């Protein structure tokens, strides 16, 4: 009798109108399409706007050399140190960028960057979903969008964002399965990464922090598995050498770390306000959550968060890498708080609104600068296509003194007829070279000796300081022959192009 009653109750609890078998697949399809649209929209927001990036142009120039079968191993774009060795370049990224430019121009570069951002956010989303529901993950990703924004520019470090997000996904799958099989994929991933950007070293470091934390305080892996994870981390570190430059990547990183002893590089500055306000907000929220949930957070999670936060605080170039590395950790802590407010539909719009309020770029300015094409990648107040056309028509060639920020653009447009004096590849010149420029700028006679080998110059009209050369080309020695809102072209009156000074009197 009792079994009959139980059976009767079980029957009565069945729904009278079961859902259609096609409802769940349709919902999943709708959800998938929605997430794709959101990721692409986020990529477009950070890519389709007015962008000035001095480094992008020499990356294109080096990609052109690689496409011609000449892997860049020396500073061939320079007229001052053409044989100075380059121990490492992001050759694969540069080759791909050159190919995209050849096929679709500036618009192709912007679309490619938008896709990179979209894929990064998608990989980070799937990594976070191992720990948190959709609403929380979308909130984390929305804030991350504004953390990425200041560093969203067409440069090789964008490839590092995809690769780091992929590393976090592999670790999260390892944690969920309690198996090292997913982690082995980090070795070929970092091998490929090392051909696109030197930050592959930090991808191996991320794997190492996970393995080391689990070795010291096992929570996910057994001690034996932790030993194997350490071996995988060592293999991933060795995989950094799986590129045409071999160990040169480590020399490049060392020289990069010491470049600030000679010259101030913007991306090596500590994070600062108000530009990086979303980063500080994300960092503060993440640190508070880890502190709150300290009893359940794993040692490896603390190590990853602390190490990458330190790097980001010291150098702004690591702020997006910090987000990619820590997003699953932060989402897991947030999901474990059981706060109903953050689990509702209000989280995502609230975070987006807060992101726009914290961002230093006003919303109306975003709308004004939104667009795709060469006019947005070559802003006319900084770069001059007309100046390039004049230089060709006037027959100016050979060594040119140029403002540092213009070196890559001139090399891309005018090499090999023109050899630049300097550019922003600070590792491609001896460290003393930039120190000499700074010292010579303090004295006109010393400056004259520095530029004695150049009979013409291209100076930026919106830059100053020693590396620009502005203020050290007196009119009695140099004559302007072209000028627009971005640059001024000068020739030495007593030099081989001095006749142009008479034509443009």
C-alpha positions as a printed NumPy array, in Angstrom:
array([[  0.   ,   0.   ,   0.   ],
       [  2.759,   2.43 ,   0.872],
       [  4.503,   1.84 ,  -2.464],
       [  1.206,   2.495,  -4.258],
       [  0.673,   5.752,  -2.45 ],
       [  4.192,   6.8  ,  -3.204],
       [  3.736,   5.936,  -6.82 ],
       [  0.48 ,   7.866,  -6.936],
       [  2.101,  10.935,  -5.464],
       [  4.94 ,  10.662,  -7.93 ],
       [  2.507,  10.55 , -10.818],
       [  0.587,  13.585,  -9.549],
       [  3.786,  15.671,  -9.422],
       [  4.466,  15.281, -13.105],
       [  3.769,  18.46 , -15.107],
       [  0.581,  18.337, -17.098],
       [  2.18 ,  20.276, -19.994],
       [  5.764,  19.072, -20.497],
       [  7.995,  21.491, -22.434],
       [  8.623,  20.864, -26.077],
       [ 11.755,  18.87 , -26.805],
       [ 12.918,  21.693, -29.081],
       [ 12.563,  24.437, -26.461],
       [ 15.919,  23.847, -24.747],
       [ 18.   ,  23.699, -27.963],
       [ 16.268,  26.876, -29.19 ],
       [ 17.028,  28.621, -25.901],
       [ 20.667,  27.55 , -26.058],
       [ 20.919,  28.78 , -29.63 ],
       [ 19.396,  32.134, -28.652],
       [ 21.75 ,  32.408, -25.671],
       [ 24.756,  31.569, -27.835],
       [ 23.826,  34.14 , -30.47 ],
       [ 23.268,  36.762, -27.782],
       [ 26.688,  36.135, -26.248],
       [ 28.367,  36.32 , -29.667],
       [ 26.633,  39.62 , -30.421],
       [ 27.647,  41.042, -27.039],
       [ 31.279,  40.   , -27.53 ],
       [ 31.421,  41.492, -31.031],
       [ 29.762,  44.702, -29.838],
       [ 32.334,  44.975, -27.048],
       [ 35.154,  44.468, -29.548],
       [ 33.703,  47.119, -31.849],
       [ 33.352,  49.583, -28.963],
       [ 37.066,  49.306, -28.173],
       [ 38.322,  49.184, -31.766],
       [ 36.201,  51.361, -34.052],
       [ 37.366,  54.811, -33.021],
       [ 40.137,  57.36 , -33.482],
       [ 43.417,  55.66 , -32.532],
       [ 46.991,  56.898, -32.463],
       [ 49.626,  54.198, -32.004],
       [ 53.211,  54.997, -32.96 ],
       [ 54.443,  51.402, -32.644],
       [ 51.887,  49.937, -35.032],
       [ 53.638,  51.272, -38.126],
       [ 57.055,  49.764, -37.564],
       [ 55.315,  46.484, -36.741],
       [ 53.754,  46.706, -40.207],
       [ 57.13 ,  47.527, -41.739],
       [ 58.73 ,  44.502, -40.082],
       [ 55.812,  42.333, -41.185],
       [ 56.456,  43.465, -44.751],
       [ 60.086,  42.33 , -44.457],
       [ 59.013,  38.945, -43.083],
       [ 56.489,  38.519, -45.891],
       [ 59.337,  39.131, -48.359],
       [ 61.305,  36.305, -46.749],
       [ 63.6  ,  38.537, -44.688],
       [ 63.09 ,  37.745, -40.999],
       [ 64.081,  40.834, -39.017],
       [ 67.17 ,  40.112, -36.92 ],
       [ 68.762,  43.574, -36.988],
       [ 67.644,  47.187, -36.983],
       [ 67.453,  47.461, -40.755],
       [ 64.908,  50.324, -40.728],
       [ 67.403,  52.626, -39.03 ],
       [ 70.07 ,  54.824, -40.613],
       [ 71.948,  55.242, -37.338],
       [ 72.314,  51.623, -36.134],
       [ 71.223,  49.45 , -39.074],
       [ 73.251,  46.461, -37.897],
       [ 72.268,  46.527, -34.234],
       [ 70.823,  43.082, -33.42 ],
       [ 67.186,  42.504, -32.578],
       [ 67.071,  39.351, -30.432],
       [ 63.303,  38.932, -30.727],
       [ 60.358,  40.302, -32.663],
       [ 56.657,  39.499, -32.677],
       [ 57.174,  38.235, -36.2  ],
       [ 54.022,  36.136, -36.53 ],
       [ 51.74 ,  38.927, -35.342],
       [ 53.525,  41.38 , -37.644],
       [ 53.219,  39.043, -40.605],
       [ 49.491,  38.575, -39.96 ],
       [ 48.984,  42.327, -39.492],
       [ 50.748,  43.027, -42.779],
       [ 48.616,  40.415, -44.527],
       [ 45.402,  41.92 , -43.136],
       [ 46.528,  45.427, -44.127],
       [ 47.362,  44.249, -47.658],
       [ 43.901,  42.721, -48.023],
       [ 41.67 ,  45.231, -46.219],
       [ 43.749,  48.244, -45.13 ],
       [ 43.08 ,  50.133, -41.927],
       [ 39.507,  48.841, -41.705],
       [ 40.808,  45.282, -41.72 ],
       [ 43.166,  46.058, -38.832],
       [ 40.341,  47.547, -36.777],
       [ 38.04 ,  44.62 , -37.529],
       [ 40.816,  42.194, -36.641],
       [ 41.372,  43.935, -33.318],
       [ 37.642,  43.819, -32.59 ],
       [ 37.657,  40.062, -33.213],
       [ 40.671,  39.606, -30.906],
       [ 38.86 ,  41.434, -28.102],
       [ 35.668,  39.453, -28.726],
       [ 37.537,  36.121, -28.607],
       [ 39.386,  37.186, -25.449],
       [ 36.137,  38.035, -23.695],
       [ 34.549,  34.788, -24.907],
       [ 37.418,  32.647, -23.583],
       [ 37.372,  34.533, -20.298],
       [ 33.599,  34.065, -20.114],
       [ 33.871,  30.281, -20.49 ],
       [ 36.653,  30.163, -17.894],
       [ 34.509,  32.115, -15.423],
       [ 31.425,  29.999, -16.129],
       [ 33.121,  27.054, -14.45 ],
       [ 32.599,  28.946, -11.186],
       [ 29.714,  31.392, -11.489],
       [ 26.268,  31.853, -13.087],
       [ 25.788,  33.851, -16.267],
       [ 24.644,  37.089, -14.625],
       [ 27.738,  37.311, -12.43 ],
       [ 30.091,  36.394, -15.251],
       [ 28.603,  39.015, -17.556],
       [ 29.047,  41.578, -14.782],
       [ 32.737,  40.656, -14.405],
       [ 33.243,  40.746, -18.183],
       [ 31.504,  44.128, -18.433],
       [ 33.917,  45.644, -15.91 ],
       [ 36.797,  43.88 , -17.632],
       [ 35.849,  45.609, -20.863],
       [ 36.753,  48.953, -19.301],
       [ 39.918,  47.486, -17.772],
       [ 41.027,  46.453, -21.263],
       [ 40.06 ,  49.734, -22.913],
       [ 43.19 ,  51.871, -22.279],
       [ 45.399,  49.145, -23.74 ],
       [ 43.159,  48.249, -26.682],
       [ 45.365,  49.226, -29.604],
       [ 46.706,  47.426, -32.706],
       [ 49.859,  45.943, -31.213],
       [ 51.171,  42.407, -30.569],
       [ 50.141,  42.464, -26.901],
       [ 46.556,  41.966, -28.097],
       [ 47.529,  38.396, -28.999],
       [ 48.672,  37.941, -25.395],
       [ 45.143,  38.668, -24.186],
       [ 43.704,  35.762, -26.166],
       [ 46.502,  33.444, -25.055],
       [ 46.246,  34.36 , -21.366],
       [ 42.465,  33.919, -21.424],
       [ 43.039,  30.506, -23.025],
       [ 45.504,  29.6  , -20.251],
       [ 42.929,  30.45 , -17.598],
       [ 40.366,  28.29 , -19.383],
       [ 42.789,  25.35 , -19.398],
       [ 43.475,  25.767, -15.67 ],
       [ 39.757,  26.022, -14.871],
       [ 39.084,  22.824, -16.797],
       [ 41.94 ,  21.18 , -14.931],
       [ 40.415,  22.271, -11.625],
       [ 36.948,  21.09 , -12.578],
       [ 38.086,  17.702, -13.88 ],
       [ 40.83 ,  17.285, -11.266],
       [ 42.886,  15.995, -14.145],
       [ 46.061,  17.364, -15.766],
       [ 45.009,  16.487, -19.31 ],
       [ 43.735,  20.02 , -20.144],
       [ 46.877,  21.582, -18.652],
       [ 49.161,  19.822, -21.137],
       [ 47.644,  21.957, -23.899],
       [ 49.336,  25.002, -22.328],
       [ 52.696,  23.849, -23.72 ],
       [ 51.827,  24.105, -27.453],
       [ 49.713,  27.187, -26.686],
       [ 52.707,  29.019, -25.189],
       [ 54.961,  27.792, -27.996],
       [ 52.615,  29.473, -30.495],
       [ 52.246,  32.515, -28.22 ],
       [ 56.033,  33.031, -28.146],
       [ 55.929,  33.798, -31.866],
       [ 53.415,  36.605, -31.41 ],
       [ 54.516,  38.41 , -28.239],
       [ 57.12 ,  38.206, -25.492],
       [ 54.453,  38.095, -22.767],
       [ 54.258,  34.361, -23.436],
       [ 56.766,  34.218, -20.582],
       [ 54.019,  35.342, -18.203],
       [ 51.662,  32.677, -19.507],
       [ 54.192,  30.074, -18.4  ],
       [ 54.469,  31.976, -15.131],
       [ 50.709,  31.679, -14.633],
       [ 50.886,  27.903, -15.095],
       [ 53.845,  27.837, -12.703],
       [ 51.964,  29.752,  -9.996],
       [ 49.066,  27.309, -10.241],
       [ 51.392,  24.315,  -9.992],
       [ 53.518,  25.808,  -7.2  ],
       [ 50.489,  26.777,  -5.124],
       [ 49.035,  23.289,  -5.437],
       [ 52.394,  21.787,  -4.531],
       [ 52.686,  23.85 ,  -1.347],
       [ 49.054,  23.494,  -0.316],
       [ 47.185,  20.838,  -2.331],
       [ 43.508,  21.628,  -2.734],
       [ 42.679,  20.441,  -6.234],
       [ 45.553,  18.162,  -7.173],
       [ 47.267,  15.379,  -5.327],
       [ 50.906,  15.83 ,  -4.4  ],
       [ 51.914,  13.573,  -7.271],
       [ 49.785,  15.56 ,  -9.699],
       [ 51.326,  18.766,  -8.377],
       [ 54.779,  17.446,  -9.236],
       [ 53.554,  16.725, -12.759],
       [ 51.997,  20.198, -12.965],
       [ 55.377,  21.695, -12.056],
       [ 56.915,  19.676, -14.884],
       [ 54.251,  21.045, -17.259],
       [ 55.092,  24.575, -16.113],
       [ 58.78 ,  23.91 , -16.803],
       [ 57.893,  22.583, -20.262],
       [ 55.764,  25.68 , -20.891],
       [ 58.705,  27.887, -19.906],
       [ 60.944,  26.004, -22.327],
       [ 58.246,  26.375, -24.991],
       [ 58.985,  30.11 , -24.968],
       [ 62.02 ,  29.259, -27.073],
       [ 59.949,  27.625, -29.825],
       [ 60.386,  30.559, -32.18 ],
       [ 63.015,  31.623, -34.754],
       [ 64.877,  33.635, -32.09 ],
       [ 65.22 ,  30.86 , -29.501],
       [ 66.569,  32.232, -26.233],
       [ 66.446,  35.752, -27.676],
       [ 63.019,  36.2  , -26.103],
       [ 64.617,  36.139, -22.645],
       [ 67.262,  38.678, -23.658],
       [ 64.523,  40.886, -25.077],
       [ 62.565,  40.731, -21.826],
       [ 65.665,  41.614, -19.809],
       [ 66.502,  44.591, -22.04 ],
       [ 62.865,  45.649, -21.962],
       [ 62.82 ,  45.61 , -18.173],
       [ 65.928,  47.815, -18.018],
       [ 64.944,  50.263, -20.774],
       [ 63.402,  52.642, -18.216],
       [ 66.876,  53.325, -16.825],
       [ 67.558,  55.339, -19.987],
       [ 64.221,  56.579, -21.327],
       [ 60.701,  56.94 , -19.978],
       [ 58.298,  54.569, -21.729],
       [ 54.575,  55.197, -21.267],
       [ 53.566,  51.539, -20.993],
       [ 56.067,  50.986, -18.184],
       [ 54.579,  53.671, -15.991],
       [ 52.696,  52.608, -12.861],
       [ 48.927,  52.545, -13.259],
       [ 47.491,  56.02 , -12.693],
       [ 44.206,  57.868, -12.337],
       [ 41.88 ,  58.753, -13.965],
       [ 42.81 ,  56.72 , -17.077],
       [ 43.008,  53.436, -15.173],
       [ 40.143,  54.025, -12.749],
       [ 38.261,  50.864, -13.911],
       [ 41.399,  48.83 , -13.231],
       [ 41.677,  50.185,  -9.691],
       [ 37.967,  49.496,  -9.121],
       [ 38.347,  45.911, -10.343],
       [ 41.509,  45.447,  -8.271],
       [ 39.849,  46.787,  -5.102],
       [ 36.738,  44.629,  -5.545],
       [ 38.797,  41.532,  -6.294],
       [ 41.122,  42.049,  -3.332],
       [ 38.158,  42.613,  -0.997],
       [ 36.473,  39.417,  -2.208],
       [ 39.652,  37.358,  -1.768],
       [ 40.099,  38.765,   1.723],
       [ 36.465,  38.028,   2.575],
       [ 36.675,  34.445,   1.298],
       [ 40.252,  33.86 ,   2.478],
       [ 39.327,  30.624,   4.264],
       [ 38.148,  28.936,   1.077],
       [ 40.44 ,  30.534,  -1.506],
       [ 43.284,  28.314,  -2.694],
       [ 46.911,  29.327,  -2.296],
       [ 47.451,  29.262,  -6.054],
       [ 44.585,  31.732,  -6.5  ],
       [ 46.156,  34.14 ,  -4.013],
       [ 49.52 ,  33.817,  -5.77 ],
       [ 48.064,  34.481,  -9.229],
       [ 46.032,  37.465,  -8.067],
       [ 48.887,  38.987,  -6.043],
       [ 51.653,  38.534,  -8.638],
       [ 49.677,  39.838, -11.607],
       [ 48.226,  42.689,  -9.528],
       [ 51.763,  43.718,  -8.579],
       [ 52.841,  43.67 , -12.233],
       [ 49.828,  45.758, -13.235],
       [ 50.394,  48.294, -10.47 ],
       [ 54.029,  48.675, -11.516],
       [ 53.482,  48.782, -15.288],
       [ 50.26 ,  49.724, -17.067],
       [ 50.997,  47.277, -19.888],
       [ 50.048,  44.419, -17.527],
       [ 46.609,  45.735, -16.55 ],
       [ 44.713,  43.74 , -19.219],
       [ 46.809,  40.645, -18.518],
       [ 45.895,  40.948, -14.839],
       [ 42.195,  40.926, -15.691],
       [ 42.503,  37.895, -17.97 ],
       [ 44.474,  35.956, -15.342],
       [ 42.256,  36.792, -12.366],
       [ 38.706,  36.99 , -13.785],
       [ 37.776,  33.348, -12.968],
       [ 39.144,  33.743,  -9.427],
       [ 37.152,  36.925,  -8.819],
       [ 33.981,  35.454, -10.326],
       [ 34.299,  32.382,  -8.101],
       [ 34.641,  34.502,  -4.963],
       [ 31.694,  36.659,  -6.02 ],
       [ 29.493,  33.626,  -6.685],
       [ 30.351,  32.239,  -3.24 ],
       [ 29.17 ,  35.385,  -1.411],
       [ 25.487,  34.47 ,  -1.971],
       [ 24.529,  38.129,  -2.192],
       [ 21.209,  38.256,  -4.013],
       [ 21.715,  41.809,  -5.277],
       [ 24.628,  40.936,  -7.514],
       [ 22.836,  37.918,  -8.971],
       [ 19.981,  39.85 , -10.481],
       [ 19.596,  41.378, -13.913],
       [ 20.601,  44.754, -12.461],
       [ 24.305,  43.82 , -12.192],
       [ 25.334,  44.093, -15.834],
       [ 23.726,  47.475, -16.64 ],
       [ 24.956,  48.842, -13.294],
       [ 28.53 ,  47.787, -14.077],
       [ 28.356,  49.195, -17.614],
       [ 27.059,  52.508, -16.293],
       [ 29.792,  52.591, -13.646],
       [ 32.378,  51.794, -16.317],
       [ 31.282,  54.707, -18.486],
       [ 31.304,  57.012, -15.45 ],
       [ 34.834,  55.935, -14.467],
       [ 36.209,  56.064, -18.001],
       [ 38.143,  59.26 , -18.825],
       [ 36.556,  59.32 , -22.298],
       [ 33.148,  61.082, -22.179],
       [ 30.311,  59.237, -23.893],
       [ 29.659,  62.055, -26.374],
       [ 33.33 ,  62.035, -27.358],
       [ 33.099,  58.307, -28.005],
       [ 30.276,  58.931, -30.44 ],
       [ 32.228,  61.67 , -32.202],
       [ 35.325,  59.499, -32.6  ],
       [ 33.483,  56.321, -33.576],
       [ 34.341,  55.095, -37.066],
       [ 36.332,  52.702, -39.248],
       [ 39.034,  53.341, -41.83 ],
       [ 42.352,  55.058, -42.432],
       [ 41.153,  58.417, -41.089],
       [ 40.685,  56.765, -37.687],
       [ 43.994,  54.876, -37.654],
       [ 46.036,  57.748, -39.116],
       [ 44.747,  60.834, -37.272],
       [ 45.597,  63.952, -39.27 ],
       [ 46.652,  65.949, -36.217],
       [ 49.488,  63.46 , -35.532],
       [ 50.374,  61.692, -38.785],
       [ 50.62 ,  63.246, -42.237],
       [ 50.04 ,  61.385, -45.473],
       [ 50.554,  64.674, -47.33 ],
       [ 54.05 ,  64.972, -45.858],
       [ 54.888,  61.501, -47.164],
       [ 53.683,  62.5  , -50.617],
       [ 55.775,  65.677, -50.522],
       [ 58.909,  63.779, -49.422],
       [ 58.558,  61.449, -52.39 ],
       [ 57.86 ,  64.211, -54.907],
       [ 60.745,  66.371, -53.621],
       [ 63.201,  63.469, -53.81 ],
       [ 64.161,  63.583, -50.148],
       [ 65.996,  60.39 , -49.236],
       [ 68.723,  58.89 , -47.089],
       [ 69.151,  59.542, -43.385],
       [ 66.509,  61.818, -41.853],
       [ 66.334,  63.148, -38.339],
       [ 62.814,  62.498, -37.147],
       [ 60.84 ,  62.934, -33.966],
       [ 60.773,  59.627, -32.141],
       [ 57.001,  59.14 , -32.437],
       [ 57.167,  59.493, -36.241],
       [ 59.92 ,  56.936, -36.873],
       [ 57.705,  53.901, -37.399],
       [ 55.281,  55.765, -39.662],
       [ 58.109,  57.061, -41.872],
       [ 59.715,  53.609, -42.015],
       [ 56.435,  52.012, -43.085],
       [ 55.751,  54.559, -45.809],
       [ 59.231,  55.494, -47.079],
       [ 61.733,  52.697, -46.372],
       [ 64.136,  51.774, -48.032],
       [ 64.558,  55.172, -49.717],
       [ 64.498,  56.817, -46.311],
       [ 66.391,  55.604, -43.245],
       [ 65.083,  56.939, -39.965],
       [ 67.198,  58.394, -37.146],
       [ 65.175,  56.803, -34.32 ],
       [ 61.844,  55.225, -33.465],
       [ 60.035,  53.65 , -30.515],
       [ 61.808,  50.269, -30.756],
       [ 63.967,  51.121, -27.766],
       [ 65.49 ,  47.623, -27.681],
       [ 66.598,  47.96 , -31.304],
       [ 69.189,  50.626, -30.452],
       [ 72.045,  50.715, -27.944],
       [ 70.83 ,  52.088, -24.615],
       [ 73.458,  54.822, -24.755],
       [ 71.952,  56.163, -27.996],
       [ 68.883,  57.653, -26.331],
       [ 71.018,  58.938, -23.458],
       [ 73.16 ,  60.746, -26.049],
       [ 70.067,  62.368, -27.58 ],
       [ 68.953,  63.615, -24.158],
       [ 72.421,  64.961, -23.376],
       [ 72.886,  66.632, -26.763],
       [ 69.508,  68.353, -26.475],
       [ 70.895,  70.452, -23.608],
       [ 73.373,  72.247, -25.881],
       [ 72.988,  73.546, -29.442],
       [ 76.606,  72.763, -30.457],
       [ 76.233,  69.217, -29.13 ],
       [ 72.952,  68.844, -30.988],
       [ 74.555,  70.057, -34.209],
       [ 77.206,  67.349, -33.862],
       [ 74.522,  64.722, -33.186],
       [ 72.594,  65.457, -36.399],
       [ 75.595,  66.276, -38.572],
       [ 74.917,  63.274, -40.82 ],
       [ 71.334,  64.301, -41.66 ],
       [ 70.504,  66.97 , -44.259],
       [ 66.766,  67.018, -43.586],
       [ 64.353,  66.459, -40.72 ],
       [ 60.719,  65.621, -40.023],
       [ 59.484,  66.995, -36.713],
       [ 56.211,  66.491, -34.898],
       [ 54.185,  69.641, -34.268],
       [ 52.441,  68.229, -31.205],
       [ 55.392,  66.718, -29.377],
       [ 58.243,  68.284, -27.403],
       [ 61.343,  67.257, -25.515],
       [ 64.708,  65.767, -26.495],
       [ 63.408,  62.85 , -28.554],
       [ 61.27 ,  65.173, -30.662],
       [ 64.154,  67.477, -31.586],
       [ 61.752,  70.423, -31.516],
       [ 63.575,  73.687, -30.755],
       [ 67.013,  72.503, -31.901],
       [ 66.791,  73.332, -35.615],
       [ 67.534,  77.091, -35.841],
       [ 66.216,  78.968, -38.873],
       [ 69.635,  80.248, -39.913],
       [ 70.686,  76.616, -40.507],
       [ 67.403,  74.911, -41.382],
       [ 64.527,  75.922, -43.627],
       [ 60.942,  74.605, -43.498],
       [ 59.802,  73.243, -46.866],
       [ 56.537,  71.605, -45.844],
       [ 54.17 ,  72.123, -42.949],
       [ 50.725,  70.977, -41.937],
       [ 48.93 ,  70.482, -38.629],
       [ 50.898,  67.301, -37.832],
       [ 54.492,  67.743, -38.984],
       [ 57.059,  70.137, -40.397],
       [ 59.718,  69.07 , -42.906],
       [ 63.036,  70.93 , -42.717],
       [ 66.131,  70.896, -44.932],
       [ 69.646,  71.985, -44.058],
       [ 70.338,  75.185, -45.969],
       [ 73.924,  74.147, -46.673],
       [ 73.086,  70.5  , -47.358],
       [ 72.346,  68.54 , -50.521],
       [ 68.646,  69.467, -50.391],
       [ 69.3  ,  73.154, -49.723],
       [ 67.88 ,  74.145, -53.11 ],
       [ 64.419,  73.269, -51.827],
       [ 64.731,  76.125, -49.343],
       [ 64.888,  78.602, -52.217],
       [ 61.855,  77.046, -53.915],
       [ 59.763,  77.322, -50.743],
       [ 60.955,  80.738, -49.605]])
